[in-house]
């Protein structure tokens, strides 16, 4: 019995040893293959560092305002008798918009005219009597004053009637009316907004450090998300004489032509004040930059010759850069690169320094200075 157990143990030990030998051989083979394994070159897209002339701009967010824009209000109380305009219509200067009931004032006017005629007749008689020395100078002065008071009363009533006739103070576009026929309006009640749309102002602010670069007559370009495919151009027309003590910014105003009435007061816009001198910069696609807290970098593609085979391949060299302004899909490089170098433009987050690569630009992105992405 003991002999059988010993034979069984020996058999198990032999089996375990055989399996261990096979496994060790497998590991040795795997390690040997790993030591000689070379990963295939990573396909990348590339672009050259180029030297371009950029027109420097001062950018800001602005707000549009009408050159002339008011909310028309009732100067005197009254009941709306007539509405002579349509909401959103274009109106001329002096055109009737709303008429309030002036029946009482018309009656008062007729009475005042009659009183004035009587006062003028009394004045004429008083002058005749004074010539004949049949009336004192004091009575003549009293008659003259009564005639003037009667004329002033007529002017006063006519002024009230005129205030009950609301007319457009300037040519522009009427807004949505806020009154209805038969409605009683208190003094100061809103009637309709009136806006002049061509031209329009754009108001924006810039840091006080930029004040020396600002000059009236500078070209100003405006874009808005309401019309993403349009650029509007105007001139800088006014610079505020004081600096805001809270923000330390200076308020600036530009004037834009708006013949199609596309721009509306109250819209916010992106503003770029174009400086007169152009500057030369090195540019690269913004997708080529690997942003990191310790510094931004790009991968430069360089030639590398294999010492054994003599074949020339491509290898990456990570280069730290200092970036400047951005414009469209491009970013300016202030230091770290030189014109003509080839850099990787996509997928930089998965690359490492010294990696072998192969250039494949079939799927390279189309970088543009003024990109126009489609609506999503």
C-alpha positions in Angstrom: 0.0 0.0 0.0 2.8 2.3 0.9 4.6 1.5 -2.3 1.5 2.5 -4.4 1.3 5.9 -2.5 4.9 6.6 -3.2 4.5 5.8 -6.9 1.5 8.1 -7.1 3.3 10.9 -5.5 6.2 10.5 -7.8 3.9 10.5 -10.8 2.2 13.7 -9.6 5.6 15.4 -9.0 6.7 14.4 -12.5 3.5 15.8 -14.0 3.8 19.1 -12.1 7.4 19.4 -13.1 6.6 18.8 -16.8 3.8 21.4 -16.7 6.1 23.9 -15.0 8.9 23.3 -17.6 6.4 23.9 -20.4 5.1 27.1 -18.7 8.7 28.4 -18.1 9.5 27.7 -21.8 6.4 29.6 -22.9 7.3 32.7 -20.7 10.9 32.7 -22.0 9.6 32.6 -25.6 7.1 35.4 -24.9 9.8 37.6 -23.2 12.2 37.0 -26.1 9.5 38.1 -28.6 8.6 41.1 -26.5 12.3 42.2 -26.3 12.5 42.2 -30.1 8.9 43.6 -30.7 8.7 47.0 -32.4 5.3 48.7 -32.5 4.2 49.9 -35.9 4.5 53.6 -36.7 1.5 55.7 -35.6 -0.3 57.4 -38.5 -0.6 61.2 -38.0 -1.7 64.3 -39.9 0.7 67.1 -40.2 1.0 70.8 -41.2 3.9 73.2 -41.7 4.5 76.2 -39.4 3.8 79.2 -41.6 4.5 82.9 -41.4 1.5 85.1 -41.9 0.6 88.8 -41.7 -2.2 89.4 -39.2 -4.1 92.6 -38.8 -4.1 93.2 -35.1 -7.5 93.9 -33.5 -8.9 95.0 -30.2 -11.8 92.7 -29.4 -14.8 93.3 -27.1 -18.5 92.5 -26.7 -20.7 95.4 -27.6 -24.4 96.4 -27.6 -26.3 98.0 -30.4 -28.2 101.2 -29.9 -30.3 103.4 -32.2 -29.0 106.7 -33.3 -32.4 108.0 -32.4 -34.8 105.9 -30.3 -37.6 106.9 -27.9 -40.6 105.5 -26.2 -43.5 107.9 -27.1 -45.7 108.7 -24.1 -48.8 110.7 -23.6 -48.1 114.2 -22.4 -51.6 114.9 -21.3 -54.4 112.5 -20.2 -57.1 111.6 -22.6 -59.1 108.9 -24.4 -57.7 107.3 -27.6 -59.8 108.5 -30.5 -57.7 107.4 -33.5 -54.7 105.2 -34.2 -53.1 106.1 -37.5 -50.2 103.6 -37.7 -49.6 99.8 -37.8 -47.3 98.0 -35.4 -43.8 97.6 -37.0 -44.5 100.1 -39.8 -42.0 102.6 -41.1 -43.2 106.2 -40.4 -42.1 109.6 -41.6 -41.1 112.5 -39.4 -44.2 114.4 -38.4 -46.6 111.6 -39.4 -49.7 111.3 -37.2 -49.5 108.2 -34.9 -52.3 108.6 -32.2 -55.0 111.2 -31.7 -56.6 111.7 -28.3 -60.2 113.0 -27.9 -60.0 116.8 -27.7 -63.7 117.7 -27.9 -63.6 119.7 -24.6 -60.6 121.6 -25.7 -62.1 122.4 -29.1 -65.1 123.9 -27.3 -62.9 125.9 -25.0 -60.9 127.1 -28.0 -64.0 128.5 -29.7 -65.0 130.3 -26.5 -61.5 131.7 -26.1 -61.5 132.9 -29.8 -64.7 134.7 -29.1 -63.4 136.3 -26.0 -60.2 137.3 -27.8 -62.2 139.0 -30.6 -64.2 141.0 -28.0 -61.0 142.0 -26.2 -59.4 143.2 -29.4 -62.6 145.2 -30.3 -62.5 146.8 -26.8 -58.9 147.6 -27.3 -59.6 149.3 -30.6 -62.3 151.4 -29.1 -60.1 152.3 -26.1 -57.4 153.5 -28.4 -59.9 155.8 -30.3 -61.1 157.2 -27.0 -57.6 157.8 -25.8 -56.8 159.7 -28.9 -59.8 161.9 -28.2 -58.7 162.2 -24.5 -61.9 160.6 -23.4 -60.2 157.6 -21.6 -57.3 157.5 -19.2 -54.0 155.8 -20.0 -54.7 153.3 -17.3 -57.9 152.1 -18.9 -56.1 151.8 -22.2 -53.4 149.7 -20.6 -56.0 147.5 -19.0 -57.8 146.9 -22.3 -54.4 146.0 -24.0 -53.6 143.5 -21.2 -57.0 141.9 -21.5 -56.5 141.4 -25.3 -53.1 139.9 -24.7 -54.5 137.5 -22.0 -57.2 136.4 -24.4 -54.6 135.6 -27.1 -52.5 133.7 -24.6 -55.5 131.6 -23.6 -56.0 130.7 -27.2 -52.3 129.6 -27.4 -52.7 127.6 -24.2 -55.7 125.6 -25.5 -54.1 125.0 -28.9 -51.0 123.7 -27.1 -53.1 121.2 -25.2 -54.9 120.1 -28.4 -51.5 119.7 -30.1 -50.2 117.5 -27.2 -53.3 115.3 -27.8 -52.1 114.7 -31.3 -49.0 112.4 -31.1 -46.8 112.6 -34.1 -43.5 110.9 -35.0 -40.6 113.2 -33.9 -38.3 111.6 -36.5 -38.4 109.0 -39.3 -38.0 105.5 -38.1 -39.7 102.1 -37.4 -42.6 102.0 -35.0 -42.7 99.1 -32.5 -45.7 97.2 -31.2 -48.4 99.6 -30.1 -49.4 99.6 -26.5 -52.7 101.4 -26.7 -56.2 100.6 -28.1 -59.1 102.6 -29.4 -61.2 104.0 -26.6 -58.5 103.4 -23.9 -58.0 106.2 -21.4 -54.4 107.2 -21.0 -52.9 108.9 -18.0 -50.2 111.4 -18.3 -46.9 109.6 -19.1 -48.6 106.4 -20.4 -46.6 104.5 -23.0 -47.9 104.5 -26.5 -45.2 103.0 -28.9 -41.5 102.8 -29.3 -39.9 104.5 -32.3 -36.4 103.5 -33.5 -34.2 104.8 -36.3 -32.4 101.8 -37.7 -30.0 103.2 -40.3 -27.3 103.9 -39.2 -27.0 102.3 -35.7 -24.5 102.7 -32.9 -22.4 99.9 -31.3 -21.3 100.7 -27.8 -18.4 98.7 -26.2 -15.7 99.2 -23.6 -11.9 98.5 -23.7 -9.3 98.4 -21.0 -7.6 101.8 -20.3 -4.3 100.3 -21.5 -5.7 100.4 -25.0 -6.6 104.1 -24.9 -3.4 105.2 -26.8 -4.3 102.8 -29.7 -7.8 104.2 -30.2 -8.4 106.8 -32.8 -11.7 108.1 -34.3 -12.1 106.9 -37.8 -10.7 103.4 -37.1 -12.4 100.5 -38.9 -14.6 98.4 -36.7 -15.9 95.0 -37.7 -19.0 93.6 -36.0 -20.4 90.0 -36.1 -23.5 88.6 -34.4 -24.9 85.1 -33.9 -28.2 86.4 -35.4 -26.4 86.5 -38.8 -23.3 84.3 -38.4 -22.5 84.5 -42.1 -22.4 88.3 -42.3 -19.7 90.8 -41.3 -20.8 94.4 -40.7 -18.2 97.2 -40.9 -18.3 100.7 -39.6 -16.1 103.5 -38.2 -15.2 104.4 -34.6 -16.9 107.7 -34.0 -16.6 108.6 -30.3 -14.4 107.9 -27.4 -15.7 108.7 -23.9 -13.6 111.4 -22.2 -13.5 109.7 -18.9 -12.5 106.3 -17.6 -15.0 104.2 -15.6 -13.6 104.2 -12.0 -15.1 100.8 -11.2 -13.9 98.8 -14.2 -11.0 101.1 -15.4 -12.4 100.7 -18.9 -13.1 103.4 -21.5 -16.4 103.4 -23.4 -16.2 103.6 -27.1 -18.9 104.1 -29.8 -18.8 103.1 -33.5 -21.4 103.9 -36.2 -22.5 101.2 -38.6 -24.5 101.5 -41.8 -27.6 99.3 -41.7 -29.5 99.7 -45.0 -31.3 96.4 -44.7 -32.3 97.0 -41.1 -30.7 93.6 -40.1 -29.2 95.0 -36.9 -31.6 96.0 -34.1 -31.1 98.1 -31.0 -30.4 96.0 -27.9 -28.6 93.2 -29.8 -25.2 92.1 -28.4 -22.4 91.7 -30.9 -18.8 90.8 -31.1 -16.6 93.8 -32.0 -13.1 94.0 -33.4 -11.5 97.4 -33.7 -8.8 97.0 -36.5 -5.5 98.6 -35.7 -3.8 100.3 -38.7 -0.5 98.3 -38.6 -0.2 94.6 -39.5 2.1 92.2 -37.6 3.9 89.1 -38.9 3.3 86.0 -36.8 4.0 82.2 -36.9 0.8 80.3 -37.1 -0.2 76.7 -36.5 -3.6 74.9 -36.3 -5.0 75.2 -32.7 -5.6 71.4 -32.8 -1.8 70.8 -32.8 -1.3 72.2 -29.3 -1.1 69.8 -26.3 -2.3 72.0 -23.5 -1.0 71.1 -20.0 -0.6 72.9 -16.7 3.2 72.7 -16.9 3.4 74.2 -20.3 1.9 73.9 -23.8 3.7 71.8 -26.4 3.5 70.5 -29.9 5.0 67.4 -31.6 7.5 68.2 -34.3 8.0 65.6 -37.0 11.7 64.9 -37.8 13.6 62.5 -40.0 15.4 59.6 -38.3 17.8 57.2 -40.1 17.9 53.6 -39.0 21.6 52.7 -38.2 21.1 49.0 -39.1 19.1 49.3 -42.3 19.8 52.9 -43.4 16.1 53.5 -43.9 14.8 57.0 -43.1 11.7 57.2 -41.0 9.7 59.8 -39.1 10.0 60.4 -35.3 8.3 62.8 -32.9 10.1 65.5 -30.9 8.0 67.2 -28.3 8.6 70.9 -28.3 7.3 73.4 -25.7 5.9 76.6 -27.1 4.6 80.0 -26.0 1.3 80.9 -27.6 -0.1 84.3 -28.6 -3.4 85.3 -30.0 -5.9 83.0 -31.8 -7.7 83.7 -35.0 -10.3 81.2 -36.4 -8.7 77.7 -36.3 -5.2 79.1 -35.9 -3.0 80.2 -33.0 0.1 82.4 -33.1 3.3 81.0 -31.7 5.6 83.6 -30.0 8.5 81.2 -29.3 9.5 77.5 -29.6 9.1 77.0 -33.3 10.4 78.3 -36.6 8.8 78.7 -40.0 8.9 75.5 -42.2 8.9 73.0 -39.4 6.4 70.1 -39.7 4.1 69.5 -36.7 1.4 66.9 -35.9 -2.1 68.5 -36.1 -4.5 65.9 -34.6 -4.6 63.3 -31.8 -1.7 64.9 -29.9 -3.0 63.6 -26.6 -2.1 60.0 -27.5 1.4 60.7 -28.7 4.8 60.6 -26.8 8.2 62.0 -27.4 10.4 59.8 -29.7 7.5 57.8 -31.1 7.8 56.5 -34.7 5.1 57.9 -37.0 4.0 57.8 -40.6 2.4 60.8 -42.2 -1.2 60.3 -43.6 -2.9 63.6 -44.5 -6.0 62.1 -46.2 -8.1 63.0 -43.1 -6.3 66.2 -42.2 -8.7 68.9 -40.9 -9.4 72.0 -43.0 -8.2 74.8 -40.8 -9.5 78.3 -41.7 -8.9 81.8 -40.5 -12.7 82.5 -40.7 -14.4 79.2 -40.1 -18.2 79.0 -40.8 -19.4 75.8 -38.9 -22.8 74.5 -40.0 -25.7 74.6 -37.5 -25.9 71.5 -35.4 
